[in-house]
Amino acid sequence: MGVLACLLFGILAAWIIRSVLVRAGIGGVKSVFVIGLLGGMIGLTGVLIGFGDLEHFNLYNVLIAISASVLISIGWAKVQPDAVSAATE
């Protein structure tokens, strides 16, 4: 349950931040899915730190997954060329 929760909440966070930063050009469904999975896997590193286990739902790991997905999404938006200015050139 803990693994599934981290991955799902990571994907959900990436989708929400993409919706908020729609003009930043984060990308389509595939990039949101990959960013969410990366965030979820980073959230699972909380088990290595000592926050809970992989079998049970753990709020700390989910919060790490959400935070990682948001940070990766914002970072991805910063390194991407500006979609609005690229379309006008």
Secondary structure, 3 states (H helix, E strand, C coil): CHHHHHHHHHHHHHHHHHHHCHHHCCCCHHHHHHHHHHHHHHHHHHHHHCCCCCCCCCHHHHHHHHHHHHHHHHHHHHHCCCHHHHHHC
